[in-house]
């Protein structure tokens, strides 16, 4: 995927930008609202409140990769499946970057380094940049702590200590889902047919409120990145002021790159 400015100069992407794209994808997918505790097969297909939910999220993200190690605080505001904005902060609350997206338009503004990217946020472009072996729908469900397939398409291969291990065999991969006795997803793992781990996601902790469950912590290990990303959500609210637009002004002095 080539990202260029108005003079045809290519953007030299770094790991930080790649993962900002990745978590833009996560952010948009997080617009699907809380899930209710229910049967695991039903829960995997849940669309409870997804079109109208307002969600405010605050937390911390840590990158520990072969050539990238840093931490940032983040906050996000999401309006259903329509639009979302996310800000990343460094020490002492210094704004590092902002991201806005709806279905048709995308803004990424690196405030610290004074450059920006605008374009069309198709899932192909986002995942080409992030190199994560999941589809758009896969990410939606995994971010909500859901299994990816109907229960009758899975093999239930193990029961131990109230936990269940489900597996799904695809054309060139195998997906594994470790689920506790409360139907909460504890771990997801994608392997190649030659038993190579492609992606591993662990869910160490959940929010529980009024019968709902939503992951609080995620640890993502990506084979292609030779490291892991940890995401901790410390605050979720289901309402906020929507009177102000989410998109933001990018100063004319900023070098802007485009992808469409």
C-alpha positions as CSV (number, residue, x, y, z in Angstrom):
1,X,0.0,0.0,0.0
2,X,1.6,3.3,-1.2
3,X,1.0,6.4,0.9
4,X,2.1,9.6,-0.8
5,X,1.9,13.4,-0.4
6,X,0.7,15.8,-3.1
7,X,4.2,15.8,-4.6
8,X,4.3,12.0,-5.0
9,X,6.7,11.4,-2.1
10,X,6.1,8.1,-0.3
11,X,5.6,8.0,3.4
12,X,8.3,5.9,5.1
13,X,6.0,4.1,7.5
14,X,7.3,2.9,10.9
15,X,6.1,0.3,13.3
16,X,4.3,3.0,15.3
17,X,2.2,4.1,12.4
18,X,1.4,0.5,11.4
19,X,0.1,-0.2,14.9
20,X,-1.9,3.1,15.0
21,X,-3.6,1.7,11.9
22,X,-4.1,-1.6,13.7
23,X,-5.7,0.1,16.7
24,X,-7.8,2.3,14.5
25,X,-9.3,-0.9,13.3
26,X,-9.8,-2.0,16.9
27,X,-11.3,1.3,17.7
28,X,-13.9,1.2,15.0
29,X,-14.7,-2.4,15.9
30,X,-15.1,-1.4,19.5
31,X,-18.1,0.6,18.4
32,X,-20.1,-2.6,18.8
33,X,-21.6,-2.3,22.3
34,X,-21.5,-4.4,25.4
35,X,-22.3,-8.1,25.2
36,X,-24.8,-9.8,27.4
37,X,-23.8,-13.0,29.2
38,X,-25.6,-15.7,27.2
39,X,-25.1,-19.0,25.4
40,X,-21.8,-19.1,23.7
41,X,-23.3,-19.8,20.3
42,X,-25.7,-16.9,20.5
43,X,-23.1,-14.6,21.9
44,X,-20.8,-15.2,19.0
45,X,-23.4,-13.7,16.7
46,X,-24.6,-11.0,19.1
47,X,-25.5,-7.6,17.6
48,X,-26.9,-6.2,20.9
49,X,-27.3,-2.4,20.6
50,X,-24.5,-2.2,18.0
51,X,-26.1,0.6,15.9
52,X,-26.8,3.1,18.7
53,X,-24.2,2.6,21.4
54,X,-22.2,5.6,22.6
55,X,-18.9,4.4,24.2
56,X,-16.2,6.4,25.9
57,X,-13.0,4.4,26.6
58,X,-9.8,5.3,28.5
59,X,-6.8,3.1,29.0
60,X,-3.1,2.3,28.3
61,X,-1.4,0.7,25.4
62,X,2.1,-0.9,25.5
63,X,4.2,-1.9,22.5
64,X,7.0,-4.4,23.0
65,X,8.3,-5.3,19.6
66,X,11.7,-6.0,18.0
67,X,12.3,-2.4,17.0
68,X,9.6,-0.5,18.9
69,X,9.1,-0.2,22.7
70,X,6.8,2.5,24.1
71,X,3.7,3.2,26.1
72,X,0.9,5.6,25.7
73,X,-2.3,6.6,27.4
74,X,-5.3,6.7,25.1
75,X,-9.0,7.8,25.1
76,X,-11.6,7.1,22.5
77,X,-15.2,8.2,21.7
78,X,-17.3,6.0,19.5
79,X,-20.8,6.6,18.0
80,X,-22.2,3.2,17.1
81,X,-20.8,2.0,13.8
82,X,-20.8,5.5,12.4
83,X,-17.7,7.4,13.6
84,X,-14.9,7.4,16.2
85,X,-12.0,9.5,17.4
86,X,-9.0,8.3,19.4
87,X,-6.2,10.3,21.0
88,X,-2.8,9.1,22.3
89,X,-0.9,10.8,25.1
90,X,2.6,10.7,26.4
91,X,4.2,11.7,29.7
92,X,2.5,14.6,31.5
93,X,-0.5,14.4,29.1
94,X,1.3,15.6,26.0
95,X,-0.8,14.8,22.9
96,X,1.2,12.5,20.6
97,X,-1.4,11.6,17.9
98,X,-5.0,11.7,17.0
99,X,-7.1,9.4,14.8
100,X,-10.6,10.0,13.3
101,X,-12.5,7.6,11.2
102,X,-16.0,7.0,9.8
103,X,-16.9,4.5,7.0
104,X,-15.7,6.9,4.3
105,X,-12.9,9.0,5.7
106,X,-9.8,8.6,7.9
107,X,-7.4,11.1,9.5
108,X,-4.2,10.3,11.4
109,X,-2.3,13.3,12.7
110,X,1.1,12.7,14.3
111,X,1.2,15.8,16.4
112,X,4.7,15.1,17.8
113,X,6.4,14.6,14.4
114,X,4.2,17.1,12.5
115,X,2.8,14.9,9.7
116,X,-0.6,13.4,8.9
117,X,-2.3,10.8,6.8
118,X,-5.8,11.0,5.3
119,X,-7.7,8.6,3.1
120,X,-10.3,5.9,2.9
121,X,-10.2,3.4,5.8
122,X,-11.0,0.2,4.0
123,X,-10.3,-3.0,5.9
124,X,-7.9,-4.1,3.1
125,X,-5.7,-1.0,3.6
126,X,-5.8,-1.2,7.4
127,X,-4.9,-4.9,7.5
128,X,-2.3,-4.7,4.8
129,X,-0.6,-2.2,7.0
130,X,-1.0,-4.1,10.3
131,X,-0.3,-7.6,8.9
132,X,-2.6,-9.2,11.4
133,X,-4.1,-12.5,10.1
134,X,-7.8,-11.7,10.8
135,X,-10.7,-10.5,8.8
136,X,-12.8,-7.4,9.7
137,X,-15.5,-9.5,11.3
138,X,-13.0,-11.6,13.2
139,X,-11.6,-8.5,14.8
140,X,-15.0,-7.3,15.8
141,X,-15.9,-10.5,17.6
142,X,-12.5,-11.0,19.2
143,X,-12.4,-7.5,20.6
144,X,-15.7,-8.1,22.2
145,X,-14.4,-11.4,23.6
146,X,-16.5,-13.6,21.4
147,X,-15.8,-16.8,19.5
148,X,-15.8,-16.4,15.7
149,X,-18.1,-19.2,14.6
150,X,-21.4,-20.9,15.4
151,X,-21.1,-23.5,18.1
152,X,-22.2,-26.3,15.8
153,X,-19.2,-25.7,13.5
154,X,-16.7,-26.2,16.3
155,X,-15.0,-29.2,17.8
156,X,-15.2,-29.4,21.6
157,X,-11.9,-31.3,22.2
158,X,-11.3,-30.8,25.9
159,X,-13.0,-30.1,29.2
160,X,-10.8,-29.3,32.2
161,X,-11.5,-27.4,35.4
162,X,-14.7,-25.9,34.0
163,X,-12.9,-24.7,30.9
164,X,-13.6,-25.8,27.3
165,X,-11.3,-25.8,24.3
166,X,-13.0,-25.3,21.0
167,X,-11.4,-25.6,17.6
168,X,-12.3,-24.7,14.0
169,X,-10.4,-26.1,11.0
170,X,-10.2,-23.8,8.0
171,X,-8.6,-24.3,4.6
172,X,-5.0,-23.4,5.7
173,X,-5.4,-22.6,9.4
174,X,-6.8,-23.8,12.7
175,X,-8.4,-21.5,15.3
176,X,-8.6,-22.4,19.0
177,X,-10.8,-20.8,21.6
178,X,-10.4,-21.4,25.4
179,X,-13.6,-20.6,27.2
180,X,-14.3,-20.6,31.0
181,X,-17.4,-21.9,32.7
182,X,-19.0,-18.4,32.4
183,X,-18.7,-18.5,28.6
184,X,-16.0,-15.8,28.7
185,X,-13.2,-16.2,26.1
186,X,-9.9,-16.6,27.9
187,X,-7.6,-17.2,24.9
188,X,-7.7,-17.2,21.1
189,X,-4.9,-18.8,19.0
190,X,-4.6,-19.0,15.2
191,X,-2.2,-21.7,13.9
192,X,-1.1,-22.6,10.4
193,X,-1.6,-26.2,9.2
194,X,2.0,-26.9,10.0
195,X,1.4,-25.9,13.6
196,X,3.0,-22.5,13.5
197,X,1.4,-19.9,15.9
198,X,0.3,-16.9,13.8
199,X,-1.6,-15.0,16.4
200,X,-2.2,-15.4,20.1
201,X,-4.6,-13.2,22.2
202,X,-5.0,-13.7,25.9
203,X,-7.9,-12.1,27.9
204,X,-6.6,-12.0,31.6
205,X,-9.4,-9.8,32.9
206,X,-13.0,-8.7,32.2
207,X,-15.4,-5.9,33.2
208,X,-18.6,-7.2,34.7
209,X,-21.5,-4.9,35.2
210,X,-25.3,-5.5,35.2
211,X,-25.0,-8.9,33.6
212,X,-22.7,-7.7,30.8
213,X,-19.1,-8.8,30.2
214,X,-16.4,-7.0,28.3
215,X,-12.7,-7.6,28.1
216,X,-10.6,-5.2,30.3
217,X,-7.2,-6.4,29.3
218,X,-5.8,-7.9,26.1
219,X,-2.4,-9.3,25.4
220,X,-1.7,-9.8,21.7
221,X,1.3,-11.7,20.4
222,X,1.8,-11.4,16.6
223,X,4.3,-13.7,15.0
224,X,5.1,-11.4,12.1
225,X,5.9,-8.6,14.6
226,X,8.2,-10.6,16.9
227,X,6.7,-9.1,20.0
228,X,3.4,-8.3,21.7
229,X,1.0,-5.4,22.3
230,X,-0.9,-5.0,25.6
231,X,-4.1,-3.0,25.9
232,X,-5.7,-2.2,29.3
233,X,-9.0,-0.4,29.5
234,X,-9.5,1.3,32.8
235,X,-12.7,3.2,32.2
236,X,-15.8,2.6,30.1
237,X,-18.8,4.9,29.9
238,X,-21.8,4.5,27.7
239,X,-22.7,8.1,27.2
240,X,-20.9,11.4,26.3
241,X,-21.5,14.8,24.6
242,X,-22.0,14.3,20.9
243,X,-22.6,18.0,20.0
244,X,-19.1,18.6,18.8
245,X,-17.7,17.0,15.5
246,X,-15.2,14.2,15.8
247,X,-13.1,15.2,12.8
248,X,-10.3,17.7,13.5
249,X,-8.4,20.5,11.8
250,X,-4.9,19.6,10.5
251,X,-2.7,22.8,10.2
252,X,-1.6,23.8,6.7
253,X,2.0,23.6,7.8
254,X,1.7,19.8,8.4
255,X,3.0,17.4,5.6
256,X,-0.1,15.4,4.6
257,X,0.1,12.0,2.9
258,X,-2.9,10.3,1.3
259,X,-4.1,6.8,0.5
260,X,-7.3,6.1,-1.5
